[in-house]
Amino acid sequence: MDDQMYSKKLLTTLLLTLLMVLAACGGNDQNDEAAGGEEEPEDLTNNDAEDTLVVGLDDDPPLLDPHLSTAQVESQIFKAVYETLINVDENLDPIPGLAKDWDVSEDGLTYTFYLQEGVTFHDGADFNAEAVKYNFERILDEDLGSPNASDLRLIEEMSVEDEYTFVVELEEPFAPFLSGLSHRAGQMVSPEAAEDESIDLSNEPVGTGPFQFVDRTAQSHLEFERHDDYWGDQPDYQYLEYHAFSNEDTRITNLVSGDLDIVNRVAHKDLEQLEENPEINMSEEDGIGFQGLMLNTDREPFDNQKVRQAMNYAVDREAITEVVFHNGAEPAVSPFAPSSWANNPDLEVPDREVEKAQELLEESGVEDLSFTLTVSPSPAEQQLSEMLKSMLDEVGFNVEIEQVEFGAILDRMYEGDFDIARLGWSGRVDPDGNAYSWFHTDETYNFTGSSNEQLDELLIDARTTVDQSERQEMYHEAAEILWDEAPYIFLYHENDYKPMKDNVQGFNHVPDGLIRPADLTLE
Amino acid sequence: MEQSQNLSVQKPKAQNPRLRMLKTMLERLLQNKLAVFGGVVTFLLIFTAIFAPWLAPHDPTEQNYSAVLQAPSIEYWFGTDNLGRDIFSRVIYGAQVSLQAGLISVGIALIIGVPVGLISGYYRGFIDEYIIMRMTDAMLSIPALVLALALAAVLGAGLTNAMIAIGLVLTPNFVRLIRGEVLAHREKEYVEAGKASGISDFSIILKHILPNTIAPIMVQATLAIAAAIIVEASLSYLGLGTQPPNPSWGSMLATGQGYLDSAPWIALFPGALIFITVISINLFGDGIRDMLDPKMK
């Protein structure tokens, strides 16, 4: 869901589209701007174009405070202005970030971080062990209500050993700990700015990153400037801008016309066309998330396991990845992407088996197989839902499609008010991030209402075990249980695509899908 | 017996002027080449909509994943869309949706608008002046599409609700038109005479005034059908009208929008049909207006 949190606000879209229709009907000359669905005139940037990198985003990031953030589009911005204690490389292995080194005790309970020296926040404050402690305490502060607190919850004690040494004691071993620190929980905000009540960190981020915040125009763009006191290598260019285009066609048009240098997300239908464009370079990387259908197992007919299993055989995953994603996605049968070490190679993607699905439905004895499929209103989602309807209706279901704005889908999830919802996850570096909070009984994103003791045990063991090969076996078994229980119908793992202009060099495609702007150079 | 025979002999003679009038009106219509064109195309569309199941070569909702985004060919005359559905068949079934939306929503507008307009114009007074007319003013002050959008959003997405919304949006036009006609007629001698001879208001309105307002209503209704088709297409384009997978020209247009470069036929054919349909009905409606207008030569 993370990657869809920034989905369009229905009303805005409707009004913009309406403007478009009216403008098209009116036939006057000022309709070019309205027709784009965005208020941007021809030239996107006011800064010196030679010295500016312009990034196109698929939505306006709502919250710029990393400790409160949940949307993936916000993490794009964080890569400019904030830094994490730990980084990940292209293989998703941890590499130094603000912590230049670290030790983990044999029992996996004590973590010692050796911090980078000479780092200052954009407001001039020093970065040191006290700052790390402040940040951890801020995330764990219940008054703040950080949705990322679970990454740190097992911390029993933390201490400032000296100015640049920070020690954390855990209650029990927690394998995904470092992975969490490479994400939002490891992002360091300036303690002075966080304490200053005149500064709203949700709108004006203050970090240690290579770029500092300059200005923001809501629903339009954000401006950044090179941070002159940055401790690492200075970026190649002075200005960095992020422009939001929720309409995928507008976003790509702006890239092709040269107004954007790189774009964070592209509709799969446009892949071929972009790959043929000699002025555009395309970077492709396997994704780490999963996408599929969330079944409400508290409701009929999905309280019946055989009905859920029938769905697994009724859908044609190959057809979906081919038709909707133009082969830019892999068919999925578990929450772990094929590239993940946790993926179970014995679980093969089944062919669509109409008869098997019908047999299972017959065995279930359930007669009323009508339900509503709730999807968000994007063209690709609509296309996918129409395919699903056709496949499921054929085996005996009776599907009604309902398009609901993404935020509203989330609300309905929390209320348990849905039959089946199209909801996925952009994925985490550690497999725990793809499994525990989604499929453990009563966890944050387990909207299915399903519960399996054996699965719960495995998921807990897997996160408190340090040895990776042991964890791997646990996740293999967990994936098999999930396939058999079928509270969630895994459909596909989406690959990540980053199209950019051919003068943009140095792009380092990390599977988390985030653009690290300081790596980029303009030729 | 004898009397009735007499009558039947005289009847054709009595009808002669009427027949002659009808004939001149028809002649006038036929002279109007554009109106004839509009009428023929409209007739063809109605024919297509009625016989869609026999005319469409494919099932309009059948998805063929091995023939996705195919350009027009002998197998698929108008090409296929992003789910491998035959656009020609979808356009044919889309005609059903469009005509249905046009006729039913105008029907709704007539059912509400005609009685309200008649009563409002005939009785006048406080309710007419301060309630009905101000309400129509309020509704007319909001652009039709915006009002339809708001109503459809409140009622919920779907073709039925879209038709109700469009019907309500069209209503004030009819109320105003009919009220205006009634105002002109209620002062005429024949109404005075009717009143004097003790005919009830109900009969005067229904038997004497209403028949005299039929002509302008007909013209207005024809033109409103064209408007209703556009609004239905717009609502479907925005996702508030016909729901997938049922074909509507508007929603097909919305799908095609994302493929203007790679598969322009998806948007081209439904777009062209909306254009042709609306312009034909408008031309035909204009023709009828000219035909009925006695001041026209």
Interface residues (C-beta under 8 A of the other chain):
Chain A: L14 T17 L18 V21 L22 E248 D249 A267 K269 D270 E272 Q273 D316 A319 E322 V323 P377 P379 Q382 Q383 S385 E386 M387 K389 S390 I401 Q403
Chain B: T61 Q63 Y65 V68 N82 L83 G84 P143 L145 V146 L149 A153 A157 S234 Y237 L238 G239 Q243 P244 P245 A254 T255 Q257 G258 Y259 D261 S262
